[in-house]
Amino acid sequence: MGVLDQRALRTGLHRRLEDFDVEVSEGGEFEIRLSVDARRALDLLRRLREDSEISMRRLVDLTAIDRGPQGGQGARFEIVYRLQSASMDSRLRVHVPVEGTHPTMDSVVTLWPAAGWLEREVFDLFGIRFRGHPDLRRILLAADFEGAPLRKDFPRQPNLALPKEAER
């Protein structure tokens, strides 16, 4: 997708998403970045997937960013959805700021079933809960692990021993 196609897509997104309070900007090479409030995120993602002119049918990735405690200057966490439309030959990143000491987002498993694993990973490593997820439990760490190791305030544990290899 060239620069002109990118501009056309950005303009088209503004027009198709005007009922959402969404910020559309350049996100990097061949990718557009959208930012939306957490309360409108699920509706926006549904529109991006189901609108035939946008057609973001593929969830490429879902992750989180911890900006650290900022003392009231914006949300600490941000969920990032990377979407792709094969028919439109385009990609988007949707950034959703998530507030609170116990951050929670709506699950997108009903839109993209593969999100089930990705949301579990974000829950496991960042402690962000996904409302409506059918099986939200740890996926990488032991069930009794306490905390969220990718949070910036997670205590460093330099002397933590690696787990012993399981007996066979």
N, C-alpha and C positions, 0 to 999 in steps of 0.2 A: 504494500500500500504506500503510495507516494504522499508527498506533502499536501497536494491538492485534494487527494482522497481523504486524508486525515482531517483537513479543514471541513470538507463536506460532511464527513461523519460527525464531527464536533457540532457543526451547525444543525444537522439533523437530530442529534441527541438533544440539543437545547429545545428544538421544536417539539419533539416527541415526549419530552419529560418536563414540559413547562409547568405542569401541575404539581411537581415535586420541587422542594426547595433544595436543589442539587447544584453543586459547583462543578463545572466541567473545565478541565485544564489539560495541558500537555503532561503526560506521565513518563515520557522517555521515548526512545526510538520506537516508532510504530505502535505506540500504546497511548490511550487516552485515560486520564484519571478523573474519576467522579468522586465527590465527597457528599455524604448524606447523613442526616441525623439518624440515630439508632431506631427511633420510633417509626421511621418511614423506610428503613432498609429492606425489610422483607417485601413490602409492596413494590419498591423500586426493582429489586432483584427479580421478582416475578415478572414485572413489565419487561425488563431487559431480556428475559428468557422467552417470553411468549409473544412479544410484539414482532410481527413478521418483517418489519423494516429494520429491526435491530438484531433479533435472532441470536442472542448469546446463549446457545444451547449447551456449551461445554464449560464446566467448572474445571479450570486448569489447576488452581491451587487456592487454598484458604489458609491464612496464617494470622498471627497477631504481632503487634509491636508494643513493647512496654516503653513508654517515654520517661518512666520514673516519676516519683512524686514531684509534682510541679508547683505545689502550693497554690492551687486555684487558677492556674494559667492553662486552661484547656484540659481535655480528657487525658487521663494517664494512659489508657489503652486504646488501641486502634485495631479493628479487625480488617483484614485486607482480602478481598475476593478478586482473583484473576480469572477473567472470563474470555471466551473465544467464540467467534462466529465463523464457522467454516464457509457458509454460504456467502457471507459478506466479506470474508478475508480480513477480519479485523479483531482487535483485542482491546479489552478494557480492564482497568483496575478500579475497584470500588472500595473506598476507604470509609470506614464507619467508626467514629469515636465512641468509646464506651466508658462511661463514668462509674464511680462508686467503689467502695471497698470490696464489694462482692459483685464484680461486673457480670452482667447477664445479657445475652443476645437471643433473638429468635433463631431457631434452627432452620436451615435451608435444605434439610434432608428430603422434604417433599418435592423440592424443585430439582435437586441433583442428589440422587441416592449416594453417590460417592462421597458426599460431604460428611456422611456418618463417621468415617474414619478420620477425616481431617478435623472435624469438630472435637472428636475424642482426643486427638493429639493436642489441640489448643487447650482443651480443658485440663489435660494431664500436665502440660508444661507451663501454662500461664494461669491456671485456675479460673478461667472464664467459663461460665456455665452457658449452656444453650437450651433455652426454653423449648419444650416440645420434641427434644431429641429422644428417639426410641430406646437408646441403650447407652446413656452417658455414664461411662466408667473409665477408669485408667486403661491406657492401651500400651504404654511404654514402661511405666514404672510399676513397682509392686503396689498392690492394693492398700497396704498399710503405710506407704510412703507419706510423709507429712510435708505439705508445702507445695510450692510451684517453682521448680528450679530455674526457669527462664525469666522470672520476675527480677527486676533490678535490686529489690530489697531482700532477695533470698540470701541467707547467710552463706558466705564462702566456707567451704569445709575442706581445707587443703590436706588434712590428714585422714580423710574418709577412705577406708579400704574398699577396694573393688570387691564385688560379691564373689564368693568361692564358686568354682565350677560345680554345677549340679552333679551328683553322683549318678552314674549310669547303671 
